[in-house]
Amino acid sequence: MKYFLLGCAVALASTNVQAQTTFRLTAVPAATPASATLYMAGSFNNWNPGNAPHALTKAADGSYQLTLPASVTGTVEFKFTRGSWGTVESDAQNNDISNRSYTISGGPATVNLQVVNWKDLGAGGGTCQSTALQPNVQIISTAFQMPQLGRTRRIWIYLPNDYGTATAKRYPVLYMHDGQNVFDACTSFSGEWGVDETLSQLQQQGLDATGSIVVAVDNGGSERLNELSPWNNPQYGGGQGDQYVDFMVQTLKPYIDQNYRTLTGREFTGIAGSSMGGLISTYAALKYPQVYSKVGVFSPAFWFAQQPLFQYLRQHPANPATRFYFVSGATESQTMVPLMQAMRDSLARGGVPAANLSFSAPADGQHAEWFWKREFSAAYQWLSRPAVVTGTRNAAVLAFSAYPNPAKDRLMLQLPTDARDARVEVLDQSGRVVVKDKLKAGGALNVSGLAKGLYQLRVTTSKQQGTQAFIKE
């Protein structure tokens, strides 16, 4: 019997070896530093550009190779890097390339490939032509303070076409993650979304009369997975998502509202992202329902924190007046569409009307920037429509602004030109009204008697109503 079992074990081990696939780089750019470590980043490791288990081994003949575990099967997408997305491979003209793809099946295989260029060392010394619209796109800071995380980060902002001329106009704001990829091909690690071109074109065509400001936060490179999930994944990390969404609500949004002409209410504030950005956008809307009313969820990595995320949703149902736009490729992964459907269905069971839930899974969709770029226009236009709340009268949304935020003693109220005065109420976290007053446009609400903390401001005119979260300091 023991010989039989030993034979089975040997056969099983042989099967596992046979199922493995080796990826071999037969040539790399001459400029590749001799001491460089090359990595394979792909769908099998959540696109980690410097994951130690997926480092290639350099052979004496100058080639590099990596054998993937037998557990990795099916179609994989990937790219090669030197440890970061800033050093990802590029084509002969130093342009971004599409994800490589290979289907693993059957017995052992060796896949021979070549890297033509590295993004930072490619043609023209690594230079490229910026695609960001100027002056529509600006960098607020290359080292914006993130006190909740003890770090700094580059922050981008897109301003609508008429921002400089319509000086009395205020705008909705959409917050996005992975800022490197939102506006500019030169800073992207796998292509850009072209958000600036899309929104400027919509305005020019008259399809977006209001326009929107877009604020994009660069990802933290090696900290990306940590920041974009509130929960730890034992294999990949995570766990700092709470601090990250706190940073966006408590530090970044107040700065934007103070320095730019924004519509500060939740009805005019959205958040969007792809992959891990889709995960953290969904979480942010659940944690701060009084801040966000529009959520763009592109190819979400719900698998990364599946159990705690759905448990959190059960404990913190979404605000029914929140619109969620879900989109992913039909075959991006085995779990992508099922988990996206599960999230949509859970939101519906929690009270979000079907009219506030959009779901799409195009057959040709991929986990790539070109796909999200293509889908962004439809997502933006759908999210821009007012939310529907069943069972209640859907009052017109009030386009107001209240500042400063955080507030110490007073909140100044800015009303639209057709509103002379408004009833103003402050609600605490339990929903209890703690301050109320009637103010005219430009009036100030006294909040000096409130304890420090997060509150909700509700502003009502004869025909319209709007809400906003603010911090009392």
Secondary structure as UniProt FT lines:
FT   HELIX           2..19
FT   STRAND          21..27
FT   TURN            30..31
FT   TURN            34..35
FT   STRAND          39..42
FT   TURN            43..47
FT   TURN            49..50
FT   HELIX           52..54
FT   STRAND          57..58
FT   TURN            60..61
FT   STRAND          64..67
FT   TURN            70..71
FT   STRAND          74..81
FT   HELIX           85..87
FT   STRAND          89..90
FT   TURN            92..93
FT   STRAND          100..104
FT   STRAND          109..114
FT   STRAND          117..118
FT   TURN            119..121
FT   HELIX           123..126
FT   TURN            134..136
FT   STRAND          137..146
FT   TURN            147..150
FT   STRAND          151..158
FT   TURN            161..165
FT   TURN            167..168
FT   STRAND          173..176
FT   HELIX           179..181
FT   TURN            185..187
FT   HELIX           195..204
FT   TURN            205..206
FT   STRAND          213..217
FT   HELIX           221..223
FT   HELIX           224..227
FT   TURN            234..236
FT   HELIX           241..247
FT   HELIX           248..252
FT   HELIX           253..259
FT   HELIX           266..268
FT   STRAND          269..274
FT   HELIX           276..287
FT   TURN            289..291
FT   STRAND          294..298
FT   HELIX           302..305
FT   HELIX           306..315
FT   TURN            320..321
FT   STRAND          323..327
FT   TURN            330..331
FT   TURN            334..335
FT   HELIX           336..349
FT   TURN            350..351
FT   HELIX           354..356
FT   STRAND          357..360
FT   TURN            363..364
FT   HELIX           369..383
FT   TURN            390..391
FT   STRAND          396..397
FT   STRAND          401..403
FT   STRAND          410..414
FT   TURN            417..418
FT   STRAND          421..427
FT   TURN            429..430
FT   STRAND          433..440
FT   TURN            441..442
FT   STRAND          444..446
FT   TURN            448..449
FT   STRAND          453..460
FT   STRAND          464..472
//
